[in-house]
């Protein structure tokens, strides 16, 4: 809820919130985050993970490594969300890969753990 509320309070949302936005949740494990964003942001949300996480609901849209996203996804997403940057083998590589798939005027939303901040 806090992330969705922060997105709604952003200048990006003020300029684009009336449009149907395409969003991807990277490292979505069991797709719960994606379902929450669909409800709270009324966006077209897709979920992606390298494998199925724990939980009953395993409805991922994409099963692949978020470090190497499809070439055809360049400039595809209005919003890219992840709180899994600390799961990347090379966080810098993953960050720029995610930026590549983000539309030029898009919004990248990162949840950063205290653990990752201490490593930086």
Jmol script that loads the backbone (N, CA, C; Angstrom):
load data "model"
ATOM      1  N   UNK A   1       0.816  -1.189   0.000  1.00  0.00           N
ATOM      2  CA  UNK A   1       0.000   0.000   0.000  1.00  0.00           C
ATOM      3  C   UNK A   1       0.868   1.263   0.000  1.00  0.00           C
ATOM      4  N   UNK A   2       1.948   1.246   0.770  1.00  0.00           N
ATOM      5  CA  UNK A   2       2.810   2.441   0.832  1.00  0.00           C
ATOM      6  C   UNK A   2       3.427   2.753  -0.526  1.00  0.00           C
ATOM      7  N   UNK A   3       3.832   1.728  -1.247  1.00  0.00           N
ATOM      8  CA  UNK A   3       4.429   1.953  -2.562  1.00  0.00           C
ATOM      9  C   UNK A   3       3.384   2.491  -3.529  1.00  0.00           C
ATOM     10  N   UNK A   4       2.208   1.892  -3.556  1.00  0.00           N
ATOM     11  CA  UNK A   4       1.143   2.371  -4.449  1.00  0.00           C
ATOM     12  C   UNK A   4       0.764   3.806  -4.110  1.00  0.00           C
ATOM     13  N   UNK A   5       0.668   4.117  -2.831  1.00  0.00           N
ATOM     14  CA  UNK A   5       0.344   5.498  -2.431  1.00  0.00           C
ATOM     15  C   UNK A   5       1.438   6.471  -2.865  1.00  0.00           C
ATOM     16  N   UNK A   6       2.705   6.064  -2.739  1.00  0.00           N
ATOM     17  CA  UNK A   6       3.809   6.929  -3.166  1.00  0.00           C
ATOM     18  C   UNK A   6       3.769   7.159  -4.675  1.00  0.00           C
ATOM     19  N   UNK A   7       3.440   6.129  -5.430  1.00  0.00           N
ATOM     20  CA  UNK A   7       3.312   6.284  -6.886  1.00  0.00           C
ATOM     21  C   UNK A   7       2.200   7.268  -7.202  1.00  0.00           C
ATOM     22  N   UNK A   8       1.059   7.134  -6.536  1.00  0.00           N
ATOM     23  CA  UNK A   8      -0.072   8.037  -6.780  1.00  0.00           C
ATOM     24  C   UNK A   8       0.239   9.481  -6.406  1.00  0.00           C
ATOM     25  N   UNK A   9       1.146   9.694  -5.475  1.00  0.00           N
ATOM     26  CA  UNK A   9       1.520  11.044  -5.055  1.00  0.00           C
ATOM     27  C   UNK A   9       2.655  11.639  -5.897  1.00  0.00           C
ATOM     28  N   UNK A  10       3.198  10.852  -6.806  1.00  0.00           N
ATOM     29  CA  UNK A  10       4.326  11.315  -7.617  1.00  0.00           C
ATOM     30  C   UNK A  10       3.864  12.243  -8.739  1.00  0.00           C
ATOM     31  N   UNK A  11       4.787  13.040  -9.238  1.00  0.00           N
ATOM     32  CA  UNK A  11       4.476  13.904 -10.378  1.00  0.00           C
ATOM     33  C   UNK A  11       4.211  13.058 -11.629  1.00  0.00           C
ATOM     34  N   UNK A  12       4.841  11.888 -11.702  1.00  0.00           N
ATOM     35  CA  UNK A  12       4.592  10.990 -12.822  1.00  0.00           C
ATOM     36  C   UNK A  12       3.116  10.606 -12.879  1.00  0.00           C
ATOM     37  N   UNK A  13       2.559  10.237 -11.736  1.00  0.00           N
ATOM     38  CA  UNK A  13       1.157   9.841 -11.677  1.00  0.00           C
ATOM     39  C   UNK A  13       0.246  11.024 -12.009  1.00  0.00           C
ATOM     40  N   UNK A  14       0.604  12.191 -11.529  1.00  0.00           N
ATOM     41  CA  UNK A  14      -0.200  13.387 -11.815  1.00  0.00           C
ATOM     42  C   UNK A  14      -0.290  13.636 -13.319  1.00  0.00           C
ATOM     43  N   UNK A  15       0.790  13.332 -14.030  1.00  0.00           N
ATOM     44  CA  UNK A  15       0.815  13.560 -15.473  1.00  0.00           C
ATOM     45  C   UNK A  15       0.241  12.400 -16.275  1.00  0.00           C
ATOM     46  N   UNK A  16       0.310  11.173 -15.738  1.00  0.00           N
ATOM     47  CA  UNK A  16      -0.037   9.990 -16.531  1.00  0.00           C
ATOM     48  C   UNK A  16      -1.090   9.081 -15.919  1.00  0.00           C
ATOM     49  N   UNK A  17      -1.544   9.354 -14.720  1.00  0.00           N
ATOM     50  CA  UNK A  17      -2.425   8.459 -13.986  1.00  0.00           C
ATOM     51  C   UNK A  17      -3.779   8.208 -14.618  1.00  0.00           C
ATOM     52  N   UNK A  18      -4.208   9.069 -15.517  1.00  0.00           N
ATOM     53  CA  UNK A  18      -5.495   8.877 -16.182  1.00  0.00           C
ATOM     54  C   UNK A  18      -5.404   7.861 -17.319  1.00  0.00           C
ATOM     55  N   UNK A  19      -4.170   7.562 -17.764  1.00  0.00           N
ATOM     56  CA  UNK A  19      -3.965   6.611 -18.848  1.00  0.00           C
ATOM     57  C   UNK A  19      -3.905   5.193 -18.290  1.00  0.00           C
ATOM     58  N   UNK A  20      -4.128   4.215 -19.145  1.00  0.00           N
ATOM     59  CA  UNK A  20      -3.932   2.820 -18.753  1.00  0.00           C
ATOM     60  C   UNK A  20      -2.439   2.537 -18.852  1.00  0.00           C
ATOM     61  N   UNK A  21      -1.785   2.373 -17.714  1.00  0.00           N
ATOM     62  CA  UNK A  21      -0.342   2.213 -17.667  1.00  0.00           C
ATOM     63  C   UNK A  21       0.054   0.735 -17.632  1.00  0.00           C
ATOM     64  N   UNK A  22       1.148   0.419 -18.311  1.00  0.00           N
ATOM     65  CA  UNK A  22       1.710  -0.924 -18.306  1.00  0.00           C
ATOM     66  C   UNK A  22       2.824  -0.968 -17.269  1.00  0.00           C
ATOM     67  N   UNK A  23       2.717  -1.922 -16.346  1.00  0.00           N
ATOM     68  CA  UNK A  23       3.660  -2.036 -15.241  1.00  0.00           C
ATOM     69  C   UNK A  23       4.164  -3.467 -15.146  1.00  0.00           C
ATOM     70  N   UNK A  24       5.421  -3.613 -14.749  1.00  0.00           N
ATOM     71  CA  UNK A  24       5.958  -4.946 -14.482  1.00  0.00           C
ATOM     72  C   UNK A  24       6.562  -4.979 -13.088  1.00  0.00           C
ATOM     73  N   UNK A  25       6.304  -6.073 -12.381  1.00  0.00           N
ATOM     74  CA  UNK A  25       6.889  -6.325 -11.063  1.00  0.00           C
ATOM     75  C   UNK A  25       7.968  -7.384 -11.253  1.00  0.00           C
ATOM     76  N   UNK A  26       9.207  -7.006 -11.025  1.00  0.00           N
ATOM     77  CA  UNK A  26      10.341  -7.904 -11.204  1.00  0.00           C
ATOM     78  C   UNK A  26      10.704  -8.546  -9.871  1.00  0.00           C
ATOM     79  N   UNK A  27      10.860  -9.851  -9.880  1.00  0.00           N
ATOM     80  CA  UNK A  27      11.114 -10.580  -8.637  1.00  0.00           C
ATOM     81  C   UNK A  27       9.836 -10.750  -7.848  1.00  0.00           C
ATOM     82  N   UNK A  28       8.746 -11.051  -8.535  1.00  0.00           N
ATOM     83  CA  UNK A  28       7.403 -11.043  -7.942  1.00  0.00           C
ATOM     84  C   UNK A  28       7.053 -12.288  -7.139  1.00  0.00           C
ATOM     85  N   UNK A  29       7.918 -13.265  -7.099  1.00  0.00           N
ATOM     86  CA  UNK A  29       7.716 -14.510  -6.346  1.00  0.00           C
ATOM     87  C   UNK A  29       6.362 -15.142  -6.602  1.00  0.00           C
ATOM     88  N   UNK A  30       5.358 -14.834  -5.835  1.00  0.00           N
ATOM     89  CA  UNK A  30       4.058 -15.506  -5.970  1.00  0.00           C
ATOM     90  C   UNK A  30       2.974 -14.609  -6.568  1.00  0.00           C
ATOM     91  N   UNK A  31       3.342 -13.526  -7.187  1.00  0.00           N
ATOM     92  CA  UNK A  31       2.466 -12.582  -7.899  1.00  0.00           C
ATOM     93  C   UNK A  31       1.574 -11.737  -6.984  1.00  0.00           C
ATOM     94  N   UNK A  32       1.740 -11.841  -5.684  1.00  0.00           N
ATOM     95  CA  UNK A  32       0.916 -11.070  -4.750  1.00  0.00           C
ATOM     96  C   UNK A  32       1.062  -9.565  -4.973  1.00  0.00           C
ATOM     97  N   UNK A  33       2.317  -9.089  -5.141  1.00  0.00           N
ATOM     98  CA  UNK A  33       2.529  -7.657  -5.371  1.00  0.00           C
ATOM     99  C   UNK A  33       1.803  -7.188  -6.624  1.00  0.00           C
ATOM    100  N   UNK A  34       1.876  -7.990  -7.667  1.00  0.00           N
ATOM    101  CA  UNK A  34       1.211  -7.622  -8.907  1.00  0.00           C
ATOM    102  C   UNK A  34      -0.286  -7.465  -8.736  1.00  0.00           C
ATOM    103  N   UNK A  35      -0.894  -8.382  -7.996  1.00  0.00           N
ATOM    104  CA  UNK A  35      -2.337  -8.285  -7.750  1.00  0.00           C
ATOM    105  C   UNK A  35      -2.677  -7.038  -6.932  1.00  0.00           C
ATOM    106  N   UNK A  36      -1.825  -6.718  -5.975  1.00  0.00           N
ATOM    107  CA  UNK A  36      -2.055  -5.507  -5.172  1.00  0.00           C
ATOM    108  C   UNK A  36      -1.983  -4.258  -6.041  1.00  0.00           C
ATOM    109  N   UNK A  37      -0.960  -4.174  -6.896  1.00  0.00           N
ATOM    110  CA  UNK A  37      -0.826  -2.999  -7.765  1.00  0.00           C
ATOM    111  C   UNK A  37      -1.980  -2.909  -8.761  1.00  0.00           C
ATOM    112  N   UNK A  38      -2.438  -4.032  -9.283  1.00  0.00           N
ATOM    113  CA  UNK A  38      -3.586  -4.004 -10.199  1.00  0.00           C
ATOM    114  C   UNK A  38      -4.783  -3.359  -9.520  1.00  0.00           C
ATOM    115  N   UNK A  39      -4.997  -3.725  -8.293  1.00  0.00           N
ATOM    116  CA  UNK A  39      -6.147  -3.206  -7.548  1.00  0.00           C
ATOM    117  C   UNK A  39      -5.956  -1.743  -7.161  1.00  0.00           C
ATOM    118  N   UNK A  40      -4.796  -1.411  -6.642  1.00  0.00           N
ATOM    119  CA  UNK A  40      -4.571  -0.064  -6.094  1.00  0.00           C
ATOM    120  C   UNK A  40      -4.257   0.985  -7.148  1.00  0.00           C
ATOM    121  N   UNK A  41      -3.648   0.583  -8.260  1.00  0.00           N
ATOM    122  CA  UNK A  41      -3.271   1.555  -9.284  1.00  0.00           C
ATOM    123  C   UNK A  41      -4.126   1.456 -10.541  1.00  0.00           C
ATOM    124  N   UNK A  42      -4.929   0.413 -10.628  1.00  0.00           N
ATOM    125  CA  UNK A  42      -5.737   0.192 -11.834  1.00  0.00           C
ATOM    126  C   UNK A  42      -4.863   0.221 -13.082  1.00  0.00           C
ATOM    127  N   UNK A  43      -3.682  -0.377 -12.974  1.00  0.00           N
ATOM    128  CA  UNK A  43      -2.747  -0.462 -14.093  1.00  0.00           C
ATOM    129  C   UNK A  43      -2.787  -1.877 -14.663  1.00  0.00           C
ATOM    130  N   UNK A  44      -2.283  -2.028 -15.861  1.00  0.00           N
ATOM    131  CA  UNK A  44      -2.096  -3.348 -16.458  1.00  0.00           C
ATOM    132  C   UNK A  44      -0.755  -3.849 -15.920  1.00  0.00           C
ATOM    133  N   UNK A  45      -0.798  -4.787 -14.988  1.00  0.00           N
ATOM    134  CA  UNK A  45       0.397  -5.228 -14.262  1.00  0.00           C
ATOM    135  C   UNK A  45       0.758  -6.650 -14.654  1.00  0.00           C
ATOM    136  N   UNK A  46       2.023  -6.853 -14.969  1.00  0.00           N
ATOM    137  CA  UNK A  46       2.570  -8.177 -15.249  1.00  0.00           C
ATOM    138  C   UNK A  46       3.583  -8.516 -14.162  1.00  0.00           C
ATOM    139  N   UNK A  47       3.741  -9.808 -13.899  1.00  0.00           N
ATOM    140  CA  UNK A  47       4.669 -10.259 -12.871  1.00  0.00           C
ATOM    141  C   UNK A  47       5.724 -11.174 -13.486  1.00  0.00           C
ATOM    142  N   UNK A  48       6.928 -11.115 -12.920  1.00  0.00           N
ATOM    143  CA  UNK A  48       8.043 -11.877 -13.451  1.00  0.00           C
ATOM    144  C   UNK A  48       8.912 -12.366 -12.303  1.00  0.00           C
ATOM    145  N   UNK A  49       9.373 -13.602 -12.400  1.00  0.00           N
ATOM    146  CA  UNK A  49      10.361 -14.125 -11.466  1.00  0.00           C
ATOM    147  C   UNK A  49      11.118 -15.249 -12.147  1.00  0.00           C
ATOM    148  N   UNK A  50      12.264 -15.583 -11.575  1.00  0.00           N
ATOM    149  CA  UNK A  50      13.101 -16.648 -12.132  1.00  0.00           C
ATOM    150  C   UNK A  50      12.541 -18.029 -11.790  1.00  0.00           C
ATOM    151  N   UNK A  51      11.724 -18.087 -10.755  1.00  0.00           N
ATOM    152  CA  UNK A  51      11.101 -19.334 -10.338  1.00  0.00           C
ATOM    153  C   UNK A  51       9.875 -19.030  -9.514  1.00  0.00           C
ATOM    154  N   UNK A  52       9.104 -20.049  -9.257  1.00  0.00           N
ATOM    155  CA  UNK A  52       7.909 -19.858  -8.445  1.00  0.00           C
ATOM    156  C   UNK A  52       8.292 -19.719  -6.987  1.00  0.00           C
ATOM    157  N   UNK A  53       7.694 -18.777  -6.309  1.00  0.00           N
ATOM    158  CA  UNK A  53       7.946 -18.570  -4.889  1.00  0.00           C
ATOM    159  C   UNK A  53       7.034 -19.420  -4.043  1.00  0.00           C
ATOM    160  N   UNK A  54       7.037 -19.131  -2.775  1.00  0.00           N
ATOM    161  CA  UNK A  54       6.174 -19.881  -1.878  1.00  0.00           C
ATOM    162  C   UNK A  54       4.784 -19.268  -1.874  1.00  0.00           C
ATOM    163  N   UNK A  55       3.828 -20.056  -1.502  1.00  0.00           N
ATOM    164  CA  UNK A  55       2.460 -19.567  -1.450  1.00  0.00           C
ATOM    165  C   UNK A  55       1.573 -20.366  -2.372  1.00  0.00           C
ATOM    166  N   UNK A  56       0.301 -20.191  -2.187  1.00  0.00           N
ATOM    167  CA  UNK A  56      -0.672 -20.958  -2.951  1.00  0.00           C
ATOM    168  C   UNK A  56      -0.788 -20.427  -4.376  1.00  0.00           C
ATOM    169  N   UNK A  57      -0.727 -19.115  -4.544  1.00  0.00           N
ATOM    170  CA  UNK A  57      -0.965 -18.484  -5.833  1.00  0.00           C
ATOM    171  C   UNK A  57       0.337 -18.363  -6.619  1.00  0.00           C
ATOM    172  N   UNK A  58       0.467 -19.126  -7.677  1.00  0.00           N
ATOM    173  CA  UNK A  58       1.686 -19.121  -8.483  1.00  0.00           C
ATOM    174  C   UNK A  58       1.421 -18.599  -9.892  1.00  0.00           C
ATOM    175  N   UNK A  59       0.683 -17.560 -10.022  1.00  0.00           N
ATOM    176  CA  UNK A  59       0.269 -17.057 -11.325  1.00  0.00           C
ATOM    177  C   UNK A  59       1.210 -15.987 -11.853  1.00  0.00           C
ATOM    178  N   UNK A  60       2.432 -16.342 -12.162  1.00  0.00           N
ATOM    179  CA  UNK A  60       3.370 -15.395 -12.755  1.00  0.00           C
ATOM    180  C   UNK A  60       3.081 -15.251 -14.244  1.00  0.00           C
ATOM    181  N   UNK A  61       3.281 -14.046 -14.766  1.00  0.00           N
ATOM    182  CA  UNK A  61       3.108 -13.836 -16.195  1.00  0.00           C
ATOM    183  C   UNK A  61       4.342 -14.258 -16.982  1.00  0.00           C
ATOM    184  N   UNK A  62       5.519 -14.041 -16.393  1.00  0.00           N
ATOM    185  CA  UNK A  62       6.774 -14.380 -17.053  1.00  0.00           C
ATOM    186  C   UNK A  62       7.668 -15.142 -16.088  1.00  0.00           C
ATOM    187  N   UNK A  63       8.276 -16.190 -16.575  1.00  0.00           N
ATOM    188  CA  UNK A  63       9.211 -16.990 -15.803  1.00  0.00           C
ATOM    189  C   UNK A  63      10.562 -16.872 -16.506  1.00  0.00           C
ATOM    190  N   UNK A  64      11.427 -15.971 -15.989  1.00  0.00           N
ATOM    191  CA  UNK A  64      12.734 -15.730 -16.611  1.00  0.00           C
ATOM    192  C   UNK A  64      13.627 -14.961 -15.645  1.00  0.00           C
ATOM    193  N   UNK A  65      14.878 -14.827 -16.003  1.00  0.00           N
ATOM    194  CA  UNK A  65      15.872 -14.110 -15.216  1.00  0.00           C
ATOM    195  C   UNK A  65      15.716 -12.607 -15.454  1.00  0.00           C
ATOM    196  N   UNK A  66      15.492 -11.835 -14.389  1.00  0.00           N
ATOM    197  CA  UNK A  66      15.293 -10.390 -14.576  1.00  0.00           C
ATOM    198  C   UNK A  66      16.582  -9.639 -14.881  1.00  0.00           C
ATOM    199  N   UNK A  67      17.707 -10.329 -14.888  1.00  0.00           N
ATOM    200  CA  UNK A  67      18.966  -9.713 -15.281  1.00  0.00           C
ATOM    201  C   UNK A  67      19.118  -9.639 -16.799  1.00  0.00           C
ATOM    202  N   UNK A  68      18.357 -10.443 -17.512  1.00  0.00           N
ATOM    203  CA  UNK A  68      18.447 -10.511 -18.971  1.00  0.00           C
ATOM    204  C   UNK A  68      17.040 -10.526 -19.550  1.00  0.00           C
ATOM    205  N   UNK A  69      16.485  -9.347 -19.719  1.00  0.00           N
ATOM    206  CA  UNK A  69      15.115  -9.216 -20.212  1.00  0.00           C
ATOM    207  C   UNK A  69      15.105  -9.212 -21.740  1.00  0.00           C
ATOM    208  N   UNK A  70      13.992  -9.580 -22.350  1.00  0.00           N
ATOM    209  CA  UNK A  70      13.934  -9.663 -23.819  1.00  0.00           C
ATOM    210  C   UNK A  70      14.295  -8.346 -24.505  1.00  0.00           C
ATOM    211  N   UNK A  71      15.012  -8.458 -25.589  1.00  0.00           N
ATOM    212  CA  UNK A  71      15.426  -7.290 -26.368  1.00  0.00           C
ATOM    213  C   UNK A  71      14.207  -6.477 -26.795  1.00  0.00           C
ATOM    214  N   UNK A  72      13.131  -7.166 -27.159  1.00  0.00           N
ATOM    215  CA  UNK A  72      11.935  -6.462 -27.646  1.00  0.00           C
ATOM    216  C   UNK A  72      11.204  -5.686 -26.547  1.00  0.00           C
ATOM    217  N   UNK A  73      11.651  -5.818 -25.314  1.00  0.00           N
ATOM    218  CA  UNK A  73      11.044  -5.057 -24.223  1.00  0.00           C
ATOM    219  C   UNK A  73      11.632  -3.656 -24.084  1.00  0.00           C
ATOM    220  N   UNK A  74      12.545  -3.271 -24.916  1.00  0.00           N
ATOM    221  CA  UNK A  74      13.137  -1.940 -24.814  1.00  0.00           C
ATOM    222  C   UNK A  74      12.040  -0.877 -24.904  1.00  0.00           C
ATOM    223  N   UNK A  75      12.029   0.043 -23.939  1.00  0.00           N
ATOM    224  CA  UNK A  75      11.036   1.130 -23.871  1.00  0.00           C
ATOM    225  C   UNK A  75       9.600   0.607 -23.801  1.00  0.00           C
ATOM    226  N   UNK A  76       9.371  -0.520 -23.157  1.00  0.00           N
ATOM    227  CA  UNK A  76       8.051  -1.153 -23.116  1.00  0.00           C
ATOM    228  C   UNK A  76       7.184  -0.706 -21.944  1.00  0.00           C
ATOM    229  N   UNK A  77       7.763  -0.574 -20.753  1.00  0.00           N
ATOM    230  CA  UNK A  77       6.976  -0.419 -19.529  1.00  0.00           C
ATOM    231  C   UNK A  77       6.869   1.035 -19.073  1.00  0.00           C
ATOM    232  N   UNK A  78       5.669   1.418 -18.667  1.00  0.00           N
ATOM    233  CA  UNK A  78       5.463   2.736 -18.067  1.00  0.00           C
ATOM    234  C   UNK A  78       6.040   2.760 -16.652  1.00  0.00           C
ATOM    235  N   UNK A  79       5.850   1.666 -15.915  1.00  0.00           N
ATOM    236  CA  UNK A  79       6.342   1.562 -14.537  1.00  0.00           C
ATOM    237  C   UNK A  79       7.049   0.220 -14.373  1.00  0.00           C
ATOM    238  N   UNK A  80       8.262   0.266 -13.843  1.00  0.00           N
ATOM    239  CA  UNK A  80       9.004  -0.942 -13.476  1.00  0.00           C
ATOM    240  C   UNK A  80       9.168  -0.904 -11.966  1.00  0.00           C
ATOM    241  N   UNK A  81       8.738  -1.978 -11.298  1.00  0.00           N
ATOM    242  CA  UNK A  81       8.849  -2.071  -9.836  1.00  0.00           C
ATOM    243  C   UNK A  81       9.643  -3.307  -9.458  1.00  0.00           C
ATOM    244  N   UNK A  82      10.512  -3.148  -8.480  1.00  0.00           N
ATOM    245  CA  UNK A  82      11.163  -4.305  -7.874  1.00  0.00           C
ATOM    246  C   UNK A  82      11.640  -3.949  -6.475  1.00  0.00           C
ATOM    247  N   UNK A  83      11.514  -4.910  -5.591  1.00  0.00           N
ATOM    248  CA  UNK A  83      12.158  -4.801  -4.283  1.00  0.00           C
ATOM    249  C   UNK A  83      13.160  -5.947  -4.151  1.00  0.00           C
ATOM    250  N   UNK A  84      13.671  -6.405  -5.298  1.00  0.00           N
ATOM    251  CA  UNK A  84      14.553  -7.565  -5.334  1.00  0.00           C
ATOM    252  C   UNK A  84      15.928  -7.273  -5.917  1.00  0.00           C
ATOM    253  N   UNK A  85      16.333  -6.016  -5.957  1.00  0.00           N
ATOM    254  CA  UNK A  85      17.642  -5.687  -6.519  1.00  0.00           C
ATOM    255  C   UNK A  85      18.761  -6.419  -5.779  1.00  0.00           C
ATOM    256  N   UNK A  86      18.563  -6.658  -4.502  1.00  0.00           N
ATOM    257  CA  UNK A  86      19.579  -7.370  -3.719  1.00  0.00           C
ATOM    258  C   UNK A  86      19.664  -8.846  -4.085  1.00  0.00           C
ATOM    259  N   UNK A  87      18.754  -9.343  -4.918  1.00  0.00           N
ATOM    260  CA  UNK A  87      18.802 -10.729  -5.373  1.00  0.00           C
ATOM    261  C   UNK A  87      19.564 -10.872  -6.682  1.00  0.00           C
ATOM    262  N   UNK A  88      19.924  -9.755  -7.300  1.00  0.00           N
ATOM    263  CA  UNK A  88      20.632  -9.789  -8.576  1.00  0.00           C
ATOM    264  C   UNK A  88      22.096 -10.159  -8.364  1.00  0.00           C
ATOM    265  N   UNK A  89      22.621 -10.963  -9.284  1.00  0.00           N
ATOM    266  CA  UNK A  89      24.041 -11.303  -9.212  1.00  0.00           C
ATOM    267  C   UNK A  89      24.896 -10.056  -9.368  1.00  0.00           C
ATOM    268  N   UNK A  90      24.481  -9.167 -10.230  1.00  0.00           N
ATOM    269  CA  UNK A  90      25.182  -7.897 -10.445  1.00  0.00           C
ATOM    270  C   UNK A  90      24.131  -6.789 -10.421  1.00  0.00           C
ATOM    271  N   UNK A  91      23.900  -6.173  -9.252  1.00  0.00           N
ATOM    272  CA  UNK A  91      22.837  -5.166  -9.143  1.00  0.00           C
ATOM    273  C   UNK A  91      22.973  -4.003 -10.124  1.00  0.00           C
ATOM    274  N   UNK A  92      24.191  -3.601 -10.437  1.00  0.00           N
ATOM    275  CA  UNK A  92      24.376  -2.495 -11.393  1.00  0.00           C
ATOM    276  C   UNK A  92      23.900  -2.906 -12.770  1.00  0.00           C
ATOM    277  N   UNK A  93      24.258  -4.115 -13.197  1.00  0.00           N
ATOM    278  CA  UNK A  93      23.803  -4.627 -14.499  1.00  0.00           C
ATOM    279  C   UNK A  93      22.277  -4.695 -14.526  1.00  0.00           C
ATOM    280  N   UNK A  94      21.694  -5.275 -13.471  1.00  0.00           N
ATOM    281  CA  UNK A  94      20.235  -5.423 -13.413  1.00  0.00           C
ATOM    282  C   UNK A  94      19.559  -4.053 -13.483  1.00  0.00           C
ATOM    283  N   UNK A  95      20.067  -3.089 -12.738  1.00  0.00           N
ATOM    284  CA  UNK A  95      19.501  -1.744 -12.729  1.00  0.00           C
ATOM    285  C   UNK A  95      19.441  -1.164 -14.142  1.00  0.00           C
ATOM    286  N   UNK A  96      20.532  -1.255 -14.889  1.00  0.00           N
ATOM    287  CA  UNK A  96      20.542  -0.697 -16.236  1.00  0.00           C
ATOM    288  C   UNK A  96      19.703  -1.529 -17.211  1.00  0.00           C
ATOM    289  N   UNK A  97      19.593  -2.820 -16.952  1.00  0.00           N
ATOM    290  CA  UNK A  97      18.710  -3.658 -17.763  1.00  0.00           C
ATOM    291  C   UNK A  97      17.252  -3.224 -17.550  1.00  0.00           C
ATOM    292  N   UNK A  98      16.900  -2.954 -16.312  1.00  0.00           N
ATOM    293  CA  UNK A  98      15.539  -2.510 -16.013  1.00  0.00           C
ATOM    294  C   UNK A  98      15.269  -1.149 -16.633  1.00  0.00           C
ATOM    295  N   UNK A  99      16.255  -0.258 -16.576  1.00  0.00           N
ATOM    296  CA  UNK A  99      16.094   1.058 -17.210  1.00  0.00           C
ATOM    297  C   UNK A  99      15.877   0.926 -18.714  1.00  0.00           C
ATOM    298  N   UNK A 100      16.545  -0.035 -19.322  1.00  0.00           N
ATOM    299  CA  UNK A 100      16.410  -0.250 -20.768  1.00  0.00           C
ATOM    300  C   UNK A 100      14.971  -0.574 -21.146  1.00  0.00           C
ATOM    301  N   UNK A 101      14.271  -1.290 -20.289  1.00  0.00           N
ATOM    302  CA  UNK A 101      12.898  -1.693 -20.609  1.00  0.00           C
ATOM    303  C   UNK A 101      11.871  -0.625 -20.236  1.00  0.00           C
ATOM    304  N   UNK A 102      12.304   0.357 -19.490  1.00  0.00           N
ATOM    305  CA  UNK A 102      11.420   1.447 -19.051  1.00  0.00           C
ATOM    306  C   UNK A 102      11.248   2.469 -20.174  1.00  0.00           C
ATOM    307  N   UNK A 103      10.026   2.926 -20.377  1.00  0.00           N
ATOM    308  CA  UNK A 103       9.804   3.991 -21.351  1.00  0.00           C
ATOM    309  C   UNK A 103      10.603   5.219 -20.938  1.00  0.00           C
ATOM    310  N   UNK A 104      10.958   6.022 -21.906  1.00  0.00           N
ATOM    311  CA  UNK A 104      11.786   7.213 -21.664  1.00  0.00           C
ATOM    312  C   UNK A 104      11.205   8.065 -20.536  1.00  0.00           C
ATOM    313  N   UNK A 105       9.914   8.244 -20.527  1.00  0.00           N
ATOM    314  CA  UNK A 105       9.283   9.083 -19.503  1.00  0.00           C
ATOM    315  C   UNK A 105       8.688   8.248 -18.366  1.00  0.00           C
ATOM    316  N   UNK A 106       9.133   6.989 -18.241  1.00  0.00           N
ATOM    317  CA  UNK A 106       8.546   6.074 -17.265  1.00  0.00           C
ATOM    318  C   UNK A 106       9.026   6.298 -15.841  1.00  0.00           C
ATOM    319  N   UNK A 107       8.532   5.440 -14.954  1.00  0.00           N
ATOM    320  CA  UNK A 107       8.824   5.528 -13.522  1.00  0.00           C
ATOM    321  C   UNK A 107       9.432   4.218 -13.047  1.00  0.00           C
ATOM    322  N   UNK A 108      10.637   4.284 -12.501  1.00  0.00           N
ATOM    323  CA  UNK A 108      11.296   3.128 -11.903  1.00  0.00           C
ATOM    324  C   UNK A 108      11.117   3.226 -10.399  1.00  0.00           C
ATOM    325  N   UNK A 109      10.515   2.194  -9.808  1.00  0.00           N
ATOM    326  CA  UNK A 109      10.239   2.177  -8.374  1.00  0.00           C
ATOM    327  C   UNK A 109      11.031   1.028  -7.761  1.00  0.00           C
ATOM    328  N   UNK A 110      11.963   1.373  -6.872  1.00  0.00           N
ATOM    329  CA  UNK A 110      12.798   0.368  -6.234  1.00  0.00           C
ATOM    330  C   UNK A 110      12.567   0.353  -4.741  1.00  0.00           C
ATOM    331  N   UNK A 111      12.351  -0.821  -4.221  1.00  0.00           N
ATOM    332  CA  UNK A 111      12.330  -1.017  -2.777  1.00  0.00           C
ATOM    333  C   UNK A 111      13.725  -1.499  -2.398  1.00  0.00           C
ATOM    334  N   UNK A 112      14.409  -0.776  -1.570  1.00  0.00           N
ATOM    335  CA  UNK A 112      15.796  -1.095  -1.211  1.00  0.00           C
ATOM    336  C   UNK A 112      15.832  -1.505   0.265  1.00  0.00           C
ATOM    337  N   UNK A 113      16.355  -2.682   0.520  1.00  0.00           N
ATOM    338  CA  UNK A 113      16.442  -3.160   1.903  1.00  0.00           C
ATOM    339  C   UNK A 113      17.624  -2.508   2.619  1.00  0.00           C
ATOM    340  N   UNK A 114      17.538  -2.462   3.922  1.00  0.00           N
ATOM    341  CA  UNK A 114      18.657  -1.954   4.730  1.00  0.00           C
ATOM    342  C   UNK A 114      19.907  -2.767   4.464  1.00  0.00           C
ATOM    343  N   UNK A 115      19.734  -4.075   4.247  1.00  0.00           N
ATOM    344  CA  UNK A 115      20.865  -4.964   3.971  1.00  0.00           C
ATOM    345  C   UNK A 115      21.610  -4.503   2.723  1.00  0.00           C
ATOM    346  N   UNK A 116      20.869  -4.187   1.657  1.00  0.00           N
ATOM    347  CA  UNK A 116      21.503  -3.748   0.419  1.00  0.00           C
ATOM    348  C   UNK A 116      22.175  -2.396   0.612  1.00  0.00           C
ATOM    349  N   UNK A 117      21.536  -1.489   1.299  1.00  0.00           N
ATOM    350  CA  UNK A 117      22.129  -0.171   1.524  1.00  0.00           C
ATOM    351  C   UNK A 117      23.454  -0.284   2.252  1.00  0.00           C
ATOM    352  N   UNK A 118      23.563  -1.212   3.178  1.00  0.00           N
ATOM    353  CA  UNK A 118      24.822  -1.398   3.911  1.00  0.00           C
ATOM    354  C   UNK A 118      25.908  -1.964   3.021  1.00  0.00           C
ATOM    355  N   UNK A 119      25.537  -2.702   1.953  1.00  0.00           N
ATOM    356  CA  UNK A 119      26.510  -3.266   1.046  1.00  0.00           C
ATOM    357  C   UNK A 119      27.033  -2.213   0.057  1.00  0.00           C
ATOM    358  N   UNK A 120      26.262  -1.158  -0.177  1.00  0.00           N
ATOM    359  CA  UNK A 120      26.643  -0.147  -1.180  1.00  0.00           C
ATOM    360  C   UNK A 120      27.734   0.765  -0.703  1.00  0.00           C
TER     361      UNK A 120
END
end "model"
wireframe off; spacefill off
backbone 0.3
color backbone group
